[in-house]
């Protein structure tokens, strides 16, 4: 049993070494193939592709997520060492916004106006990226593979330069909801979710599958307030036997510890956004220690039900895991090889796919056209949805259970859409093998 403890704001900066890549000025110059000069394109030279990002290297979303950008950069280093993209090396500048939308605006303006980047890649966070998506599209800056599953990015009419990547939260909610409807029929269900488009989209998907009569309590949190005791107490008072969370890792950890303090032990079904086993287990131990308690992170994560849209790290025979482990060991060995590192490398691979398809003399418009023409499935377990009318991303996932500190896949991959009537169906295809060269 966990000792009593007080929840204090996580001191993220002390736990995370936030290595800011210096913003380099990538001024436009003519580039070409076979002597044909191309029109000047921001961030593109004859030898370089300069991209930028806003990332939570500090702040409430830093645990787990702070390693993503370095992992993407590790894959880019691998690509650069293997000839680059048509001879150009990728230079990735990622700056800290602390998961604070007001800081995101300044960071992105710096990258676009001062560093002169070709595009923004994998900007992380729903509330943070919402602060800049209109600016990027008005400026016609490629806004590629946003690190958020908000359904809002899928709006080609309003945001023609923006593309999601990961499984969107509505689809994820539907897939988790379909599992709950089947396996917890008649049980009292509670929701705990971030009070913005992230959590609201997840709940939208859940509500498309779970009978409303089963949902006995809906509780929210905001990332700036770690006092979630009242929310957890309300779920307990409502008798919720199963709690579904759409939360970042820090708040999944706080939820679990607060539940234990209140002698409340519901079955936990959680969005993959907050359930990387290594990250969550480490946070549980660290936060408990802050309150003077000692816990076993693996024991506390045991049995959590979640989902996955990338191969599990335990799939050692999977060619994508083998590729990214090799890249990690060479270029990012100081970081743990966890689900967040896997995510960073997998989305980096997709960026290289897009740039290769954009052509030897890429423009900002050509990469948009390339993605809208569709991209091969790559490391995801389900195909992408990309087209001229769909900028969403991964279309499905499998259900997984955390066992002994690792995610274990349970059953097949499921795909669906974002409509209330679209069925959750078993994916009949298979994941392609990673190329032997590691290059798209």
N, C-alpha and C positions, 0 to 999 in steps of 0.2 A: 504494500500500500504506500502510495506517495505521501511524504510528509507535507504538512501545511506550508505554503509558500506565498509570497507576494509577487504579483505580476508586475514587472517593471518594463519600460520600453527597452527593447533590445538595443544594445550598444553595437550597432552593426559596424561602424567605422573601425572599431578595435579588432573586430574579427575578420574583416575582409581587407586585403591589400588592394586598394583601388589604383590600378596602374593605368593612368590616363595616357593615351597615345597623343603625342604632340600634334596639334593641327598643322598640317603642312599645306602650303599654298600650291595647288595643282593647276596652274594657269593653263588655259586652253592653248593648244597649238595644233597646227595641221598634222594629220597623220594619214597614212595611206598604205596601200598594198600594191605592189607592182608599179610604184612610181606615181599612182593616181592620188592626188591630194584630196583629202576630205575636208568638209567644212569644219571649222573649229567647234568643238563640243566641250562643254565644261567637264573637267576632271579626266579627260581622255587625252593622252599624248601618244607618241609612237611607241613608248615603252611602259606606260602605266595606265591603270584604271583606278581612280581615287574615289572611294565611297566613304560614307560616314554614318554614324548612328548615335542615338541617345540611349543610354543604358543605366540601370540602377546599380552602379558600383558601390553606392552607399544607400542607406535608408531602409525602410521596412521590407522592400522586395529584394534587397541585396542577398540575403541567404539563399544560396542555390543559383539564383539568376545572375549573380555577378560574374560567374565563370563562363557564361554563354558566349559573350563577345570574344573572349580569348580563344575559345574552342573554334569558333568560326574562323578566326584569324589563323589558327593552327592549320586548318584545312587549306586556307588560302596560301599559306607558306608552302604546303605540300604541292599545290598547283603551280606556284611560282617556280619551285624546284624542278618541275616536270614540264617546263616550257611555257607556263602561263596560259593566257587566253589569246591565241593568235600572236604570241610573242610578247604580249603586255603582262606586266606583273600587277597583281591586285594589291593596292595599299588601302588598308582599312583603319580609319580614324574613329574611335568610339569615345564619347565624352560622357561624364557622369551627370545625370539629372536628379539623382536621389529619389526617383519615383515621385517627383513633384512637378505637376504640369506647368507651374509658373517658371520653373527652371528649364523645362523641356523647350519652351519657346526660345529662350536665349541660346541654348545649345544648338538647336537646329538652324536658327538664323546665322550663327557663327559658322556652321559647317557649309551652308549654302552660299552665304555672301562673302565670307572671308576665306575659307578653305577652298571654296569653288568646287565642291564635290560633284561627281556625275549623278549621284543619287543617294537617297537614304536607304540603308539596308537594315531590316530586322529591328527597327525602332521598337523598344520594349515597353509594353504596358497599355492597357485600354485607356485609363484616364489621361495618361501622359500623351499618348499619340493623338487622342482626340483634340488636343490643344494645338496641333500643328498640321493636321491632315488637310484642312482647307488651304492653308498657306502653301503647302507643297504642291497641291494640284493647281492652284492659281499661278504658281511659278513654273509649272510644267516640269517639275523635278520628279524623276522616277522614285516611287515610294514602295519599295519592293519587300515583300515577304515579312509583313509586320508581325512582330512577336506578341500577338494577341489574337484570340479567336472571336473577336467581336464581329457579329453579323454586319455591322455598320460599314465595314471596309468594302463589302460586296455591293458597290453602287457605282457602276461604270459611268453612268450619266453625270453624277455629281463629282466622282473621284476617278477620273479615267486613268490616272497615273498610279493609283494605289492597288496593291494586291495583298490579300492575306496569304497564309501558308499553312499553319497548323489546323487541325480539326477545329471548326468553329464551335462556339459554346452551345448554340441551339442544337446542332447535330449531336454533340456530346451529351447534352441533357436528354435528348430523345433516346440515345443508346443506353445510358444509365437508367433512364426512366422505364424503358422496356424491360430491362433486367429486373428492376424493382417490382414492376407490375407482375412479372412472372414468379419471382422467388419470394416476395413478401406480401402476397395477397392478404388483405384483411388487417395488416399491421398498421399501426399509427406511425405516420411519416412526418418528420420535421425538416425544415430547410434552414441552413445557415450560410449566408452568402454576402459577398462584397456588394455594397450598395451603389453600384454604378452599372454601366452597360455589360461589364464582365459577368457579374452575378445575375443581373436581370435577364440576360440572354440564356444563361444556364437554366434558370427557373422557367423561362418560356418553354424550353425544350422538355424539361421535366413534366410540366403541366400538360404537354401534348400527349403524354403517355400514362402518367399516374392519375388514377381517379381522384378528383378533387376532394371527395368525401374522406379519403385516407389522410389528407394533409392537415395536421392539427395545429401546426405553428410555423410561422415564417419569421425568422430573425435575421437581422443584417448587422454588418459592422462597417466601419470606415478605417482605412489603413493608418490614420493618424491617431487612433484611440485604441489602446490595447486593453481597455477595461471591458471585456466581453462577458463578465460574470452575469449581468442581468439577462443577456440573451440566452446563455446556456441554462440559467435557472428557469427561464420561461419555457424552453424546450422540455426540460425535465418535468415542470409542473403540468405541461400539456400531455404528458405521458408518451412522448415520441419514442418509439422503440427502434426506429431507424432514422438516422439523421444524414441528410445529403448536404455536402458542403461544396460550394464554389468559392474557394479561398486561395490566397497565395500561401506559400509554405509556412511563413511565420504565424499566420492565423490558424492554419490547421493544427500547428503545434500548440498554440495557446488554447485552442478549443479542446484538444485532448487533455491537456494538463488541468484546465479549469473543470472539465467534466469529472476527472478523478478527484479533484478537491471537493466536489459536490456529491461524491459517491454516485455518480451517474455514468452508466456504461452502455450506451446505445450501440447498435451495429452502425458502423461508419461507412458510408458510400461517398467517395470524394472525387472531384474532378482531378484529372491528371495534372492540372496546373500546379497543384500544391502537394503532390504525393510522391515525388521522387524519394525512394526509400532511404537512400544515404543522407539526403538533405534533411528529410523530416526526422529521421532517427537522431541525427546530430543536433538538430534544434531542440528536440525534446530533452535531451541530456543537458544541453547548455542552459536552456531556460529554467529547468528544474534546479540546476546547480546555483543559478542566480538566487533562487529562493531557499537555498540551504538543503535541497533534497538530492538524493541520488537515485536515478532511474536507469533502466536498460532500454535504450531507444528501439532496439529490434523487438523487444517484448511488447512495447507500447504500440508499435505499428502493425504487429501481427494481426492478420485477418482483415485489414482495411481493404475494402473493395473499391477498385478504381478502373481506369481504362488506359489503353495505350495505342498510339498511332504510329509508333516506331517499334522495331524489334526489341525484345527484352534483352537486357545486358547479359542474362544467363544463357542466351542462345549462342553459345561459342561457335557452333557450326554455321551460323549465319554469316554470309560473305560481307554484309554491311558492317556487322559488329567487328569482324576481323579487320576490315579496312580502317575503320575509325579508331580501333584500338592501336593499330600500327601508327596512324597519324598522331594520336595522342602521345604514345610513348616516345616519339621522335620530337614533336614540336610543343607539347603541352604537358609534359610528364609531372610537373609540380601539382597539377590539379587532379582531383579524384576522377576516375573514369566512371562518372555517374550519368543519370538520365539527362541532366542539363548540358553536360559536355556532349553527349550524343546528339541532343537537339541542335546545339550550335554547329556541329560539323555537318549534320544532315541538311540544315537550311543553307549552309555555305555551299554545299554540293549543288543545291537547286539554283543558287545564284549563278554558279559557273555554267550550269546547263543553259540558263537564260541568256547569259552573255555570249556563249558560243553560238546560240541560235540567232542572236541579234546581228551577227555578221562581223566581217573583218574590219569594217569602218562603222562602229556602232554610233547611233545617235540616241538621244533620249526617247524619241518616238519609236525607234526600231526595237528597243527592248520591250516596250509595251506591246507592240505588234507581235513580237516573238512569243511572249507569254500567252497572249490571247489566242495564238495558234495552237496552244496546248504544249505541255511538257511531259516527257516520260515519267513514269511513276517514281523511279529513284528509290530512296531509302524508306519511304512511307509504306505502310502495309495495305493501303487502299489508294486508288488513283486520285489524281488531282481533277478539279472541276473546271480548270481554266478554259475560257472561251471569250468571245467578244462581249458576251452578255453575262459572264460569270467570273468574278475576280476572287473567289472564295479561297480554295486551297484543297487540303486533304478531305476526302469524302467519307471516311469511316475509321473504325477502331475495333479492338477486341476488348472484352472484359478481362481484367486481371485482379489477382489477389496478392497482397504483400505477405510473403511467407519467409521467415528467417532472414529478414532484412533485404529481400529481393522481390521484384515483381515477377509473378508467374502467370502466364497467359492461361485463360480458362475458355476453351472453345474457339469458335471461328471468328473471323473478322466480320463486322456488321457495317453496312452502309445505309445511309438514309439521306433525306434532304431537309430543308428548313421549313417545310410547310406542315400544318397541323395534320394533314391527311396522308402525307407521304409515309409509306411503310418502312419499318426497320427490317432489312433483309440481309440474309447471309451472302457475303461476297463470294462469287464463284471463281474468281481469278486467283492468281498467285503473285507473290512478290518477285520481281526480276532479280537476278543475281547482280552483285556489284561488279563493275568492269574490272578486269584483272589489273589494269594500269592504275585504277583508282581515279581516273579522269573520265568525265562524262563523254 
